[in-house]
Amino acid sequence: MPTTDLTAADPTPVIDLLNGFRKSKVMFAAAKLGVFDALHGTTHTAGELAAKLGLDPAATVGLLGACQMLGLLAAEGGRYANTPTADAYLTSASPNRMLGYANYSDTVLWKLWEHLDDAIREGTHRWQQTYGWDGPIFSSFFKTPEAMREFLMGMHGFGLLSSPVVVNAVDLSPFTTLVDLGGATGHLTIAACRRWPNLRGVVFDLPVAIPLADEIVAASDVKTRITTAAGDFFTGDLPRGDLYAVGRILHDWTEAKIHALLARVYDALPGGGGLLIAEKLLHDDKAGPPGAVLQSLNMLVCTEGKERTLAEYADLLNAHGFRNVTGVKTSAPVDAILARKP
């Protein structure tokens, strides 16, 4: 074997990775401490912010400088302000906020990822090891309406980035009624009805999610074409439609649960009906894209599922009778897969 020239090896990837978690924690800490909310619509000096939020003045200077370095804050004349990015996604007043998901990543996922090596070794999630739970993580964490609302609003922020791209990536003109299973705030249904005037929509989710869905739908410009319905897509009756959608749903569950859900959807669809899947597609070699690879590991530590290639989705769908499976990779946080019932 040729001898490696250690002096010629580039250390940059290793150094960047050593700093990676530090950058995330800067954003998490600033959000948790209320920095972005305190700067929403105004400016403050570091001293003013420290006094307002009860922080150490010198340490606050360091935190604000790090946020400025990361593009989350701007500074002029010693006064700090949110950048448009921070105002849009990291303040509790923004309808596009991802703040709930940022806090969830800090308080929940951070601890689960600490045991990634064990997850790889055993091939299972880390609920029991991290928190002592056997049940699904979602039912354990979101025990109050407020906690559920902020998590859903965090995912809503992702949905506002993804859903308009997904519904524009595939042809939904043949369909008349979209039923979004696990539809959360209704962002996918709203985007689909805006893009395809022939569509009516139904947002279907657990009862705890419906009040927020009603609120978001009622504020939309397509509210007259959308209804909501409460239920469990694994056990309850599915609303009738000729197009079902599952966005960031299949990657949560075991193969057995996915097969059970696909069988229920297939049986509920009329001939010629469709299934729209919004998930991030892995490359065939599973070495990219970065978001999908990292999300698949995230699914390993915190759910029962994983991300898949288009071929793997086609195998799942074909096993239940779906045909004409097509996938479109997008620049959004999720891609689009459409399958038809003959």
ChimeraX attribute file (.defattr): number of C-alpha atoms within 10 A of each C-alpha:
attribute: neighborCount
match mode: 1-to-1
recipient: residues
	/A:1	3
	/A:2	4
	/A:3	5
	/A:4	8
	/A:5	7
	/A:6	8
	/A:7	7
	/A:8	7
	/A:9	8
	/A:10	9
	/A:11	10
	/A:12	9
	/A:13	8
	/A:14	10
	/A:15	10
	/A:16	10
	/A:17	10
	/A:18	11
	/A:19	10
	/A:20	11
	/A:21	11
	/A:22	12
	/A:23	14
	/A:24	15
	/A:25	14
	/A:26	17
	/A:27	23
	/A:28	19
	/A:29	15
	/A:30	19
	/A:31	22
	/A:32	17
	/A:33	14
	/A:34	16
	/A:35	25
	/A:36	25
	/A:37	20
	/A:38	18
	/A:39	19
	/A:40	20
	/A:41	10
	/A:42	11
	/A:43	18
	/A:44	16
	/A:45	17
	/A:46	23
	/A:47	16
	/A:48	14
	/A:49	23
	/A:50	18
	/A:51	13
	/A:52	13
	/A:53	13
	/A:54	11
	/A:55	15
	/A:56	13
	/A:57	14
	/A:58	11
	/A:59	12
	/A:60	20
	/A:61	16
	/A:62	13
	/A:63	17
	/A:64	23
	/A:65	18
	/A:66	18
	/A:67	22
	/A:68	17
	/A:69	12
	/A:70	14
	/A:71	14
	/A:72	21
	/A:73	22
	/A:74	19
	/A:75	16
	/A:76	9
	/A:77	6
	/A:78	11
	/A:79	15
	/A:80	20
	/A:81	24
	/A:82	26
	/A:83	18
	/A:84	14
	/A:85	13
	/A:86	24
	/A:87	22
	/A:88	19
	/A:89	21
	/A:90	31
	/A:91	24
	/A:92	21
	/A:93	13
	/A:94	17
	/A:95	15
	/A:96	21
	/A:97	25
	/A:98	26
	/A:99	27
	/A:100	25
	/A:101	22
	/A:102	23
	/A:103	21
	/A:104	18
	/A:105	17
	/A:106	18
	/A:107	13
	/A:108	17
	/A:109	16
	/A:110	15
	/A:111	17
	/A:112	22
	/A:113	20
	/A:114	13
	/A:115	16
	/A:116	20
	/A:117	11
	/A:118	15
	/A:119	19
	/A:120	13
	/A:121	9
	/A:122	10
	/A:123	13
	/A:124	17
	/A:125	25
	/A:126	26
	/A:127	19
	/A:128	12
	/A:129	13
	/A:130	15
	/A:131	13
	/A:132	9
	/A:133	12
	/A:134	11
	/A:135	10
	/A:136	14
	/A:137	18
	/A:138	11
	/A:139	9
	/A:140	12
	/A:141	12
	/A:142	15
	/A:143	11
	/A:144	9
	/A:145	13
	/A:146	10
	/A:147	14
	/A:148	19
	/A:149	19
	/A:150	20
	/A:151	19
	/A:152	21
	/A:153	25
	/A:154	24
	/A:155	22
	/A:156	25
	/A:157	21
	/A:158	20
	/A:159	27
	/A:160	18
	/A:161	16
	/A:162	24
	/A:163	26
	/A:164	19
	/A:165	22
	/A:166	28
	/A:167	23
	/A:168	14
	/A:169	17
	/A:170	15
	/A:171	10
	/A:172	20
	/A:173	11
	/A:174	14
	/A:175	18
	/A:176	17
	/A:177	21
	/A:178	27
	/A:179	27
	/A:180	28
	/A:181	24
	/A:182	21
	/A:183	25
	/A:184	28
	/A:185	27
	/A:186	31
	/A:187	25
	/A:188	28
	/A:189	29
	/A:190	27
	/A:191	21
	/A:192	24
	/A:193	23
	/A:194	18
	/A:195	16
	/A:196	18
	/A:197	12
	/A:198	15
	/A:199	20
	/A:200	23
	/A:201	26
	/A:202	23
	/A:203	29
	/A:204	27
	/A:205	22
	/A:206	15
	/A:207	11
	/A:208	17
	/A:209	21
	/A:210	21
	/A:211	16
	/A:212	18
	/A:213	23
	/A:214	19
	/A:215	12
	/A:216	19
	/A:217	23
	/A:218	14
	/A:219	10
	/A:220	15
	/A:221	11
	/A:222	18
	/A:223	16
	/A:224	11
	/A:225	18
	/A:226	22
	/A:227	18
	/A:228	20
	/A:229	20
	/A:230	18
	/A:231	18
	/A:232	14
	/A:233	18
	/A:234	14
	/A:235	10
	/A:236	10
	/A:237	11
	/A:238	20
	/A:239	20
	/A:240	15
	/A:241	21
	/A:242	20
	/A:243	28
	/A:244	26
	/A:245	24
	/A:246	19
	/A:247	24
	/A:248	17
	/A:249	16
	/A:250	23
	/A:251	23
	/A:252	19
	/A:253	17
	/A:254	14
	/A:255	15
	/A:256	8
	/A:257	15
	/A:258	19
	/A:259	17
	/A:260	15
	/A:261	17
	/A:262	20
	/A:263	16
	/A:264	18
	/A:265	24
	/A:266	20
	/A:267	13
	/A:268	18
	/A:269	19
	/A:270	15
	/A:271	12
	/A:272	14
	/A:273	21
	/A:274	28
	/A:275	25
	/A:276	25
	/A:277	23
	/A:278	26
	/A:279	24
	/A:280	29
	/A:281	28
	/A:282	24
	/A:283	17
	/A:284	12
	/A:285	7
	/A:286	15
	/A:287	11
	/A:288	13
	/A:289	12
	/A:290	12
	/A:291	13
	/A:292	24
	/A:293	19
	/A:294	14
	/A:295	16
	/A:296	22
	/A:297	19
	/A:298	19
	/A:299	18
	/A:300	24
	/A:301	28
	/A:302	23
	/A:303	21
	/A:304	20
	/A:305	23
	/A:306	20
	/A:307	25
	/A:308	21
	/A:309	18
	/A:310	21
	/A:311	16
	/A:312	14
	/A:313	20
	/A:314	20
	/A:315	13
	/A:316	16
	/A:317	23
	/A:318	16
	/A:319	13
	/A:320	17
	/A:321	15
	/A:322	23
	/A:323	16
	/A:324	14
	/A:325	20
	/A:326	16
	/A:327	22
	/A:328	16
	/A:329	18
	/A:330	15
	/A:331	11
	/A:332	17
	/A:333	18
	/A:334	25
	/A:335	24
	/A:336	26
	/A:337	25
	/A:338	24
	/A:339	23
	/A:340	22
	/A:341	23
	/A:342	12
